[in-house]
């Protein structure tokens, strides 16, 4: 009996308006998609109107493609030592949460942030303080803290750091976790080997992270194991063995979770590489790679 893959998709563009995203998802054969709800390098974006939300809902219904996550703008950094940056980050996070609520998108994915030259505990304390001051997210919206590659002293490079951050924030019920395969590998988790994979699962179980995982980013890595350099690559063209993706896709705890690729859009056809990546993942969900 053929194994059913988890809900698979990709991060897609919203050029022309957020309502255009579901059709892009349909064109690549996605079941789920992730989007930016505004420009990803700006603090604030053009306000969404009810017409925008209505068109988005109609297109989601027509295509059958669910938008499961909005990825927060990259400028948001609650770990910054600069109070002005932290304040602007909180306002930007509030804007992102409002957009997710308006569009009916359940997950808001955020990089925890970088503490620069400061020790990691100081960065963790600042992020936790920011989350506590933010309060509750809109009903139906869950913030997902994404693990990081460790580049630039970013917080979240280990399951221990993620757990420490959640505890410092008071373990809010509307904050959970999104895992990125490339970031895991780049931060030093050898997910391509059985021993490394089992060690990660054990660490996630013992730290209480395993039941908090709500979503996966499935990306290969241009850089080697433990590089701490965040560079995504197409599935099967990077440094992560295909066996790692097979393990993620077939693990029972993750079988119903949405999984999206965030790989480079190469060439003139914005859809071609997503189609190829999703085909590779569906093949790996059906069975282990050849020679494994």
Buried (B, 14 or more C-beta within 10 A) or exposed (E): EEEEBBBBBBBBEBEEBBBBBBBBBBBBBBBBBBBBBBEEEEBBBEEBEEEBBEBBBEBBEEBEBBBBBBBBBEBBBBBBBEEEBBEBBBEBBBBBBBBBBBBBBBBBBBBBBBBBEBEBEBBBBBBBBBBEEBEEBBEEBBBBBBBBBBBEBBBBBBBEBBBBBBEBBEEBEBBBBBBBBBBBBBBBBBBBBEEBBEBBBEBBEEBBBBEBBBBBBBBBBBBEBBBBBBBBBBBBBBBBBBBBBBBBBBBEEBBEBBBBBBBEBEEEEBBEBBBBBBBBBBBBBBEEBEEE
